[in-house]
Amino acid sequence: MSMNRKLKITELNRISTEEFKEAEKLPLVVVLDNIRSLHNIGSVFRTSDAFRIECIYLCGITAVPPHPEMHKTALGAEFTVDWKYVDNAVEAVDNLRNGGYTVYSVEQAEGSIMLNELTLDRTGKYAIVMGNEVKGVQQEVIDHSHGCIEIPQYGTKHSLNVSVTAGIVIWDLFNKLK
C-alpha cells in the first residue's frame, strides 16, 4: 500500500501572478510557428508557466490570448507567461538571434541533434521553435535557426503531439540550464 497522501491545493505553495512576474525566469523563449490548435497553445502556456520560461512568441496563424478554448488548457497561464505576437516566424527567429539567443527548431531534419545529446552553456540564452501540427517547422525558419533538435523515438509513429514535444523539450532544457 502506498503511503503517499495527495497534497491539498493550499499545501502546494503556489506563487501569485505578481510573484511570478517578478521571479527569475529560465533563459528560454518558445516560438510557436503556425500552431492551429488552441488546446496545444494553451498547453504550451501551462508548461511554460510551470518552468518559468521567459516568453512565448506566437507567430503566423497561432492564436493569441485571451480565448476561452485556450483557457481550458492554459488555466490562467496565458496571464502569467509573457508573450508577444510576431506575424512572421523568420522575423521572430532573426530578432532572437540578434538578441543573443541560440535558436533551435524542434524538427526531424538532416543533421539534427538528438535531445539527449544536446549540451548547453548555462550562461547562454536559448529559443526553441515548435512547428505546425501537420507541416512542422517551415524550412525557411529552420534555415534561420542555429540548428535542429530531435526527440529520439522508438515506436512506429515517429511523431508526437506538438504540446507533448514542447513539454519534453522544455523539461529537458530546464534541467540543462538550472
N, CA, C and O of each residue as an XYZ file, in Angstrom:
712
protein
N       0.829     -1.198      0.000
C       0.000      0.000      0.000
C       0.869      1.255      0.000
O       1.849      1.344      0.739
N       0.501      2.213     -0.829
C       1.235      3.473     -0.902
C       0.953      4.321      0.328
O      -0.167      4.357      0.838
N       1.982      4.993      0.786
C       1.844      5.894      1.930
C       1.856      7.352      1.469
O       2.132      8.262      2.251
N       1.552      7.555      0.189
C       1.580      8.897     -0.374
C       0.203      9.534     -0.329
O      -0.731      9.061     -0.977
N       0.081     10.596      0.429
C      -1.169     11.343      0.522
C      -1.113     12.504     -0.466
O      -0.144     13.263     -0.502
N      -2.164     12.626     -1.261
C      -2.225     13.758     -2.184
C      -2.194     15.063     -1.406
O      -2.822     15.194     -0.356
N      -1.452     16.025     -1.939
C      -1.397     17.338     -1.301
C      -2.646     18.135     -1.632
O      -3.198     18.021     -2.726
N      -3.084     18.940     -0.677
C      -4.197     19.856     -0.909
C      -3.660     21.080     -1.648
O      -2.473     21.394     -1.560
N      -4.533     21.761     -2.369
C      -4.116     22.954     -3.119
C      -3.417     23.949     -2.202
O      -2.459     24.602     -2.617
N      -3.874     24.072     -0.985
C      -3.265     25.023     -0.032
C      -1.863     24.603      0.401
O      -1.117     25.409      0.956
N      -1.504     23.343      0.150
C      -0.177     22.838      0.530
C       0.842     22.936     -0.605
O       2.007     22.588     -0.412
N       0.432     23.396     -1.766
C       1.312     23.401     -2.940
C       2.239     24.611     -3.011
O       3.119     24.665     -3.871
N       2.053     25.570     -2.127
C       2.913     26.769     -2.091
C       3.008     27.475     -3.435
O       4.091     27.878     -3.861
N       1.889     27.619     -4.084
C       1.862     28.310     -5.376
C       2.145     29.788     -5.173
O       1.747     30.385     -4.173
N       2.843     30.366     -6.148
C       3.123     31.801     -6.071
C       2.016     32.565     -6.789
O       1.301     32.003     -7.619
N       1.882     33.827     -6.472
C       0.856     34.665     -7.104
C       1.324     35.092     -8.493
O       2.497     34.947     -8.836
N       0.397     35.617     -9.280
C       0.735     36.147    -10.602
C       1.796     37.232    -10.473
O       2.724     37.298    -11.279
N       1.659     38.081     -9.461
C       2.631     39.165     -9.248
C       4.006     38.598     -8.910
O       5.018     39.070     -9.429
N       4.047     37.583     -8.039
C       5.317     36.944     -7.690
C       5.938     36.259     -8.905
O       7.157     36.275     -9.076
N       5.098     35.656     -9.748
C       5.593     35.012    -10.969
C       6.252     36.036    -11.876
O       7.339     35.803    -12.405
N       5.584     37.180    -12.052
C       6.119     38.232    -12.940
C       7.484     38.712    -12.462
O       8.343     39.051    -13.276
N       7.690     38.743    -11.142
C       8.951     39.226    -10.563
C      10.020     38.129    -10.463
O      11.204     38.436    -10.323
N       9.623     36.879    -10.532
C      10.556     35.764    -10.331
C      11.571     35.669    -11.467
O      11.298     36.065    -12.600
N      12.743     35.136    -11.140
C      13.765     34.903    -12.155
C      13.241     33.871    -13.149
O      12.655     32.861    -12.761
N      13.458     34.137    -14.429
C      12.956     33.249    -15.483
C      14.078     32.401    -16.065
O      15.250     32.775    -16.027
N      13.686     31.247    -16.607
C      14.608     30.413    -17.352
C      14.957     31.158    -18.640
O      14.055     31.686    -19.290
N      16.237     31.220    -19.035
C      16.605     31.975    -20.243
C      16.200     31.216    -21.512
O      17.043     30.820    -22.317
N      14.883     31.027    -21.665
C      14.336     30.242    -22.768
C      13.083     30.909    -23.309
O      12.182     31.278    -22.555
N      13.041     31.059    -24.629
C      11.869     31.576    -25.330
C      11.318     30.435    -26.185
O      12.081     29.709    -26.822
N      10.005     30.282    -26.196
C       9.350     29.291    -27.043
C       8.661     30.034    -28.182
O       7.875     30.953    -27.952
N       8.965     29.628    -29.408
C       8.354     30.224    -30.600
C       7.343     29.213    -31.142
O       7.707     28.091    -31.495
N       6.080     29.616    -31.207
C       5.041     28.757    -31.776
C       4.753     29.243    -33.188
O       4.204     30.327    -33.383
N       5.125     28.439    -34.161
C       5.043     28.796    -35.575
C       3.821     28.136    -36.215
O       3.834     26.942    -36.513
N       2.774     28.920    -36.420
C       1.557     28.442    -37.091
C       0.911     27.245    -36.387
O       0.573     26.246    -37.023
N       0.746     27.360    -35.070
C       0.068     26.308    -34.314
C      -1.441     26.531    -34.434
O      -1.961     27.589    -34.082
N      -2.117     25.519    -34.933
C      -3.546     25.627    -35.248
C      -4.435     25.414    -34.033
O      -5.455     26.087    -33.887
N      -4.060     24.481    -33.156
C      -4.940     24.061    -32.061
C      -4.829     24.980    -30.847
O      -3.740     25.199    -30.314
N      -5.961     25.507    -30.424
C      -5.999     26.344    -29.224
C      -5.640     25.542    -27.979
O      -5.078     26.086    -27.028
N      -5.959     24.264    -27.980
C      -5.596     23.401    -26.844
C      -4.079     23.235    -26.764
O      -3.506     23.262    -25.674
N      -3.430     23.064    -27.917
C      -1.967     22.958    -27.923
C      -1.314     24.254    -27.437
O      -0.355     24.215    -26.666
N      -1.826     25.383    -27.879
C      -1.279     26.675    -27.452
C      -1.442     26.819    -25.943
O      -0.502     27.199    -25.244
N      -2.634     26.514    -25.446
C      -2.891     26.614    -24.010
C      -1.994     25.698    -23.203
O      -1.506     26.078    -22.138
N      -1.775     24.496    -23.704
C      -0.910     23.541    -23.023
C       0.530     24.043    -22.955
O       1.197     23.865    -21.935
N       1.014     24.663    -24.019
C       2.372     25.215    -24.017
C       2.465     26.366    -23.011
O       3.477     26.502    -22.324
N       1.435     27.182    -22.920
C       1.425     28.249    -21.902
C       1.533     27.647    -20.498
O       2.289     28.137    -19.659
N       0.775     26.591    -20.259
C       0.763     25.978    -18.925
C       2.120     25.375    -18.577
O       2.605     25.546    -17.458
N       2.734     24.676    -19.519
C       4.071     24.117    -19.301
C       5.091     25.239    -19.109
O       5.983     25.138    -18.266
N       4.957     26.294    -19.885
C       5.881     27.426    -19.789
C       5.773     28.120    -18.439
O       6.773     28.603    -17.906
N       4.584     28.173    -17.891
C       4.381     28.701    -16.541
C       5.081     27.805    -15.521
O       5.770     28.293    -14.626
N       4.900     26.490    -15.662
C       5.465     25.538    -14.699
C       6.977     25.667    -14.578
O       7.536     25.494    -13.495
N       7.640     25.972    -15.697
C       9.103     26.032    -15.688
C       9.640     27.456    -15.850
O      10.820     27.661    -16.135
N       8.747     28.435    -15.662
C       9.100     29.868    -15.671
C       9.937     30.279    -16.872
O      10.986     30.906    -16.729
N       9.458     29.919    -18.059
C      10.184     30.358    -19.245
C       9.984     31.860    -19.421
O       9.040     32.456    -18.902
N      10.899     32.437    -20.164
C      10.952     33.892    -20.309
C       9.768     34.467    -21.089
O       9.151     35.443    -20.665
N       9.456     33.849    -22.238
C       8.448     34.436    -23.126
C       8.027     33.407    -24.169
O       8.780     32.490    -24.495
N       6.818     33.573    -24.685
C       6.347     32.788    -25.830
C       6.106     33.754    -26.981
O       5.424     34.765    -26.818
N       6.664     33.442    -28.141
C       6.375     34.194    -29.362
C       5.301     33.418    -30.117
O       5.473     32.237    -30.420
N       4.200     34.086    -30.416
C       3.092     33.485    -31.147
C       3.167     34.013    -32.580
O       3.069     35.219    -32.803
N       3.339     33.115    -33.548
C       3.607     33.536    -34.925
C       2.588     32.979    -35.912
O       2.023     31.903    -35.718
N       2.375     33.746    -36.974
C       1.507     33.300    -38.064
C       0.073     33.133    -37.612
O      -0.516     34.049    -37.038
N      -0.495     31.950    -37.873
C      -1.909     31.696    -37.538
C      -2.113     31.365    -36.063
O      -3.250     31.180    -35.627
N      -1.034     31.287    -35.288
C      -1.152     30.957    -33.860
C      -2.016     32.013    -33.170
O      -1.741     33.209    -33.261
N      -3.051     31.561    -32.488
C      -3.972     32.482    -31.806
C      -3.297     33.112    -30.590
O      -2.352     32.562    -30.024
N      -3.809     34.277    -30.207
C      -3.280     34.986    -29.039
C      -4.355     35.051    -27.950
O      -5.550     35.028    -28.244
N      -3.913     35.133    -26.681
C      -4.874     35.274    -25.587
C      -5.552     36.641    -25.656
O      -5.029     37.546    -26.307
N      -6.683     36.811    -25.013
C      -7.444     35.775    -24.319
C      -8.356     35.026    -25.285
O      -8.827     35.588    -26.274
N      -8.596     33.770    -24.990
C      -9.504     32.948    -25.794
C     -10.037     31.822    -24.903
O      -9.254     31.116    -24.267
N     -11.366     31.647    -24.853
C     -11.935     30.641    -23.949
C     -11.428     29.217    -24.199
O     -11.221     28.469    -23.244
N     -11.224     28.827    -25.461
C     -10.739     27.473    -25.759
C      -9.286     27.304    -25.316
O      -8.898     26.229    -24.859
N      -8.493     28.348    -25.448
C      -7.101     28.312    -24.989
C      -7.065     28.219    -23.466
O      -6.237     27.506    -22.898
N      -7.959     28.937    -22.819
C      -8.004     28.988    -21.359
C      -8.281     27.605    -20.747
O      -7.831     27.317    -19.638
N      -9.026     26.748    -21.474
C      -9.362     25.415    -20.962
C      -8.117     24.599    -20.631
O      -8.127     23.814    -19.683
N      -7.042     24.779    -21.406
C      -5.811     24.040    -21.109
C      -4.771     24.931    -20.430
O      -3.960     24.434    -19.649
N      -4.777     26.224    -20.709
C      -3.794     27.127    -20.086
C      -4.103     27.355    -18.612
O      -3.194     27.541    -17.804
N      -5.383     27.339    -18.264
C      -5.830     27.522    -16.874
C      -5.266     28.781    -16.216
O      -4.940     28.774    -15.029
N      -5.153     29.855    -16.989
C      -4.675     31.121    -16.437
C      -3.212     31.410    -16.723
O      -2.755     32.530    -16.499
N      -2.461     30.416    -17.217
C      -1.037     30.629    -17.522
C      -0.859     31.643    -18.641
O       0.209     32.239    -18.781
N      -1.903     31.840    -19.435
C      -1.822     32.844    -20.500
C      -1.757     34.263    -19.930
O      -1.445     35.214    -20.648
N      -2.054     34.397    -18.637
C      -1.970     35.706    -17.975
C      -0.681     35.866    -17.182
O      -0.339     36.979    -16.781
N       0.043     34.766    -16.946
C       1.292     34.863    -16.181
C       2.516     34.882    -17.085
O       3.452     35.643    -16.840
N       2.521     34.062    -18.121
C       3.682     33.973    -19.004
C       3.661     35.126    -19.999
O       2.645     35.380    -20.645
N       4.792     35.823    -20.119
C       4.898     36.899    -21.108
C       4.803     36.305    -22.505
O       5.309     35.212    -22.759
N       4.148     37.034    -23.414
C       4.043     36.583    -24.792
C       4.011     37.795    -25.706
O       3.673     38.905    -25.294
N       4.369     37.553    -26.947
C       4.235     38.595    -27.964
C       3.867     37.950    -29.284
O       4.247     36.814    -29.570
N       3.123     38.696    -30.078
C       2.760     38.198    -31.401
C       3.738     38.759    -32.421
O       3.975     39.966    -32.465
N       4.300     37.889    -33.233
C       5.147     38.282    -34.356
C       4.572     37.571    -35.576
O       4.494     36.343    -35.602
N       4.173     38.333    -36.578
C       3.490     37.769    -37.736
C       4.310     36.675    -38.410
O       3.779     35.620    -38.756
N       5.602     36.926    -38.596
C       6.450     36.032    -39.367
C       7.470     35.354    -38.448
O       8.249     36.037    -37.782
N       7.472     34.026    -38.409
C       8.386     33.291    -37.529
C       9.849     33.502    -37.911
O      10.721     33.463    -37.043
N      10.135     33.725    -39.200
C      11.518     34.004    -39.619
C      11.990     35.297    -38.968
O      13.119     35.379    -38.484
N      11.131     36.299    -38.959
C      11.450     37.586    -38.317
C      11.659     37.379    -36.806
O      12.566     37.968    -36.218
N      10.834     36.556    -36.195
C      10.972     36.264    -34.763
C      12.322     35.611    -34.483
O      13.014     35.998    -33.541
N      12.702     34.628    -35.293
C      13.980     33.935    -35.125
C      15.138     34.906    -35.328
O      16.094     34.904    -34.552
N      15.057     35.732    -36.365
C      16.125     36.707    -36.623
C      16.265     37.687    -35.460
O      17.379     38.027    -35.061
N      15.134     38.141    -34.917
C      15.163     39.061    -33.773
C      15.811     38.396    -32.556
O      16.598     39.023    -31.847
N      15.480     37.136    -32.321
C      16.065     36.409    -31.193
C      17.568     36.216    -31.396
O      18.353     36.404    -30.467
N      17.964     35.842    -32.604
C      19.399     35.671    -32.900
C      20.139     36.983    -32.667
O      21.213     37.001    -32.066
N      19.558     38.078    -33.147
C      20.179     39.397    -32.971
C      20.242     39.793    -31.503
O      21.078     40.606    -31.110
N      19.358     39.217    -30.694
C      19.348     39.480    -29.254
C      20.250     38.538    -28.461
O      20.227     38.546    -27.230
N      21.036     37.733    -29.156
C      21.996     36.870    -28.484
C      21.490     35.482    -28.120
O      22.147     34.758    -27.373
N      20.335     35.110    -28.639
C      19.780     33.783    -28.364
C      20.321     32.758    -29.359
O      20.526     33.067    -30.533
N      20.545     31.547    -28.881
C      20.796     30.406    -29.754
C      19.435     29.793    -30.024
O      18.710     29.433    -29.096
N      19.090     29.676    -31.305
C      17.749     29.241    -31.692
C      17.805     27.848    -32.316
O      18.539     27.604    -33.273
N      17.015     26.948    -31.749
C      16.885     25.596    -32.288
C      15.455     25.363    -32.735
O      14.515     25.629    -31.986
N      15.285     24.866    -33.956
C      13.977     24.390    -34.389
C      13.843     22.949    -33.912
O      14.795     22.174    -34.000
N      12.675     22.590    -33.411
C      12.435     21.219    -32.966
C      11.795     20.505    -34.153
O      10.604     20.646    -34.433
N      12.638     19.730    -34.840
C      12.206     19.136    -36.104
C      13.097     17.957    -36.464
O      14.285     17.944    -36.141
N      12.517     16.972    -37.132
C      13.291     15.861    -37.676
C      13.917     16.367    -38.966
O      13.221     16.624    -39.948
N      15.236     16.508    -38.954
C      15.924     17.096    -40.100
C      17.310     16.496    -40.237
O      17.848     15.928    -39.286
N      17.885     16.623    -41.421
C      19.265     16.180    -41.632
C      20.168     16.917    -40.657
O      20.090     18.140    -40.533
N      21.017     16.182    -39.972
C      21.974     16.818    -39.068
C      21.388     17.294    -37.749
O      22.056     18.006    -36.999
N      20.147     16.911    -37.452
C      19.563     17.350    -36.183
C      20.317     16.728    -35.015
O      20.919     15.662    -35.143
N      20.274     17.413    -33.870
C      20.920     16.942    -32.650
C      19.864     16.229    -31.820
O      18.799     16.788    -31.553
N      20.151     15.001    -31.411
C      19.215     14.288    -30.549
C      19.168     14.998    -29.193
O      20.206     15.365    -28.642
N      17.982     15.183    -28.674
C      17.787     15.943    -27.439
C      18.680     15.434    -26.313
O      19.238     16.230    -25.558
N      18.818     14.127    -26.193
C      19.637     13.555    -25.121
C      21.135     13.797    -25.334
O      21.929     13.584    -24.417
N      21.527     14.236    -26.523
C      22.941     14.526    -26.823
C      23.234     16.025    -26.837
O      24.385     16.432    -26.998
N      22.209     16.834    -26.672
C      22.368     18.290    -26.706
C      23.054     18.781    -25.436
O      22.665     18.415    -24.327
N      24.081     19.614    -25.609
C      24.717     20.258    -24.462
C      24.497     21.756    -24.593
O      24.528     22.310    -25.692
N      24.274     22.403    -23.457
C      24.004     23.831    -23.434
C      24.985     24.533    -22.510
O      25.512     23.938    -21.570
N      25.220     25.802    -22.792
C      26.026     26.660    -21.930
C      25.066     27.285    -20.914
O      24.142     28.004    -21.295
N      25.277     27.017    -19.648
C      24.360     27.517    -18.612
C      24.307     29.041    -18.538
O      23.422     29.597    -17.887
N      25.230     29.712    -19.188
C      25.194     31.184    -19.192
C      24.529     31.707    -20.464
O      24.395     32.918    -20.638
N      24.115     30.811    -21.347
C      23.519     31.225    -22.619
C      22.028     31.480    -22.532
O      21.378     31.191    -21.527
N      21.506     32.036    -23.627
C      20.071     32.256    -23.783
C      19.629     31.443    -24.999
O      20.315     31.409    -26.021
N      18.474     30.790    -24.870
C      18.034     29.869    -25.906
C      16.588     30.122    -26.326
O      15.785     30.681    -25.579
N      16.291     29.690    -27.543
C      14.916     29.707    -28.044
C      14.685     28.410    -28.795
O      15.581     27.897    -29.467
N      13.471     27.884    -28.673
C      13.074     26.696    -29.427
C      11.854     27.042    -30.266
O      10.952     27.746    -29.813
N      11.839     26.538    -31.493
C      10.719     26.774    -32.408
C       9.924     25.488    -32.540
O      10.462     24.440    -32.898
N       8.634     25.583    -32.246
C       7.709     24.465    -32.410
C       6.848     24.751    -33.642
O       6.292     25.841    -33.775
N       6.742     23.769    -34.541
C       6.032     23.985    -35.802
C       4.608     23.480    -35.822
O       4.116     22.866    -34.875
N       3.974     23.762    -36.934
C       2.592     23.375    -37.189
C       2.371     21.875    -36.999
O       3.247     21.058    -37.285
N       1.180     21.537    -36.511
C       0.832     20.158    -36.183
C       0.981     19.201    -37.368
O       1.292     18.027    -37.170
N       0.768     19.677    -38.583
C       0.849     18.811    -39.766
C       2.152     19.034    -40.532
O       2.835     18.076    -40.895
N       2.490     20.283    -40.773
C       3.629     20.598    -41.643
C       4.950     20.761    -40.902
O       6.009     20.781    -41.530
N       4.905     20.878    -39.580
C       6.131     21.068    -38.817
C       6.673     22.487    -38.942
O       5.944     23.413    -39.297
N       7.950     22.645    -38.647
C       8.608     23.953    -38.731
C       8.902     24.237    -40.202
O       9.395     23.369    -40.924
N       8.599     25.449    -40.636
C       8.858     25.841    -42.021
C      10.359     25.757    -42.327
O      11.188     26.101    -41.485
N      10.699     25.302    -43.532
C      12.105     25.174    -43.921
C      12.850     26.500    -43.788
O      14.005     26.523    -43.363
N      12.202     27.593    -44.147
C      12.863     28.902    -44.053
C      13.203     29.253    -42.600
O      14.224     29.885    -42.330
N      12.346     28.840    -41.681
C      12.615     29.064    -40.258
C      13.802     28.203    -39.818
O      14.679     28.666    -39.087
N      13.818     26.947    -40.270
C      14.951     26.063    -39.980
C      16.243     26.689    -40.507
O      17.264     26.686    -39.820
N      16.194     27.226    -41.726
C      17.375     27.841    -42.351
C      17.918     29.006    -41.536
O      19.118     29.277    -41.572
N      17.050     29.701    -40.800
C      17.461     30.853    -39.990
C      17.826     30.452    -38.552
O      18.328     31.276    -37.788
N      17.577     29.199    -38.189
C      17.905     28.700    -36.847
C      19.379     28.291    -36.802
O      20.019     28.112    -37.838
N      19.898     28.150    -35.593
C      21.269     27.654    -35.431
C      21.352     26.161    -35.707
O      22.414     25.654    -36.071
N      20.248     25.457    -35.537
C      20.225     24.014    -35.761
C      18.881     23.449    -35.390
O      17.955     24.191    -35.062
N      18.765     22.122    -35.441
C      17.521     21.430    -35.101
C      17.762     20.449    -33.964
O      18.816     19.820    -33.871
N      16.764     20.336    -33.108
C      16.737     19.349    -32.026
C      15.671     18.326    -32.389
O      14.598     18.665    -32.888
N      15.996     17.071    -32.125
C      15.045     15.996    -32.390
C      14.932     15.121    -31.148
O      15.931     14.840    -30.486
N      13.717     14.693    -30.837
C      13.494     13.771    -29.722
C      13.621     12.349    -30.267
O      12.897     11.978    -31.192
N      14.533     11.547    -29.706
C      14.632     10.165    -30.168
C      13.304      9.441    -29.931
O      12.698      9.578    -28.868
N      12.861      8.679    -30.917
C      11.609      7.930    -30.803
C      11.823      6.514    -31.277
O      12.603      6.278    -32.200
N      11.139      5.563    -30.655
C      11.419      4.154    -30.891
C      10.192      3.358    -31.325
O      10.272      2.139    -31.478
N       9.077      4.020    -31.522
C       7.862      3.324    -31.930
C       7.648      3.382    -33.427
O       8.589      3.584    -34.194
N       6.408      3.205    -33.835
C       6.076      3.178    -35.259
C       5.655      4.539    -35.804
O       5.647      4.721    -37.022
N       5.306      5.497    -34.953
C       4.699      6.742    -35.415
C       5.692      7.834    -35.797
O       5.438      8.590    -36.735
N       6.798      7.931    -35.104
C       7.816      8.948    -35.393
C       7.288     10.374    -35.376
O       7.806     11.248    -36.071
N       6.252     10.601    -34.575
C       5.804     11.976    -34.345
C       5.085     12.022    -33.009
O       4.487     11.041    -32.569
N       5.158     13.181    -32.378
C       4.475     13.418    -31.108
C       3.613     14.661    -31.256
O       3.886     15.519    -32.095
N       2.582     14.753    -30.447
C       1.775     15.971    -30.408
C       2.689     17.157    -30.076
O       3.619     17.024    -29.281
N       2.425     18.299    -30.679
C       3.303     19.467    -30.515
C       3.387     19.925    -29.056
O       4.450     20.360    -28.613
N       2.288     19.836    -28.303
C       2.354     20.271    -26.907
C       3.120     19.264    -26.050
O       3.772     19.648    -25.079
N       3.046     17.980    -26.402
C       3.828     16.959    -25.705
C       5.315     17.176    -26.011
O       6.156     17.129    -25.113
N       5.623     17.411    -27.278
C       7.001     17.691    -27.692
C       7.547     18.896    -26.938
O       8.658     18.856    -26.410
N       6.760     19.968    -26.892
C       7.193     21.178    -26.179
C       7.465     20.852    -24.712
O       8.460     21.312    -24.152
N       6.599     20.070    -24.092
C       6.783     19.706    -22.690
C       8.069     18.937    -22.460
O       8.797     19.211    -21.505
N       8.355     17.977    -23.325
C       9.574     17.178    -23.194
C      10.806     18.069    -23.363
O      11.743     17.996    -22.567
N      10.803     18.899    -24.390
C      11.970     19.743    -24.686
C      12.165     20.800    -23.596
O      13.291     21.030    -23.154
N      11.081     21.444    -23.160
C      11.193     22.456    -22.099
C      11.734     21.821    -20.817
O      12.612     22.394    -20.172
N      11.231     20.663    -20.445
C      11.703     19.964    -19.239
C      13.194     19.642    -19.362
O      13.961     19.847    -18.422
N      13.592     19.137    -20.528
C      14.991     18.772    -20.725
C      15.889     20.019    -20.655
O      16.924     19.999    -19.988
N      15.497     21.093    -21.338
C      16.300     22.319    -21.307
C      16.324     22.955    -19.916
O      17.340     23.510    -19.497
N      15.202     22.870    -19.210
C      15.137     23.346    -17.825
C      16.218     22.658    -16.991
O      16.948     23.310    -16.244
N      16.309     21.352    -17.127
C      17.309     20.582    -16.372
C      18.734     20.908    -16.799
O      19.648     20.901    -15.974
N      18.928     21.193    -18.081
C      20.273     21.503    -18.572
C      20.706     22.928    -18.221
O      21.901     23.211    -18.140
N      19.750     23.813    -18.014
C      20.074     25.224    -17.746
C      20.053     25.571    -16.271
O      20.581     26.616    -15.890
N      19.468     24.743    -15.432
C      19.374     25.041    -13.993
C      20.610     24.607    -13.262
O      20.702     24.781    -12.047
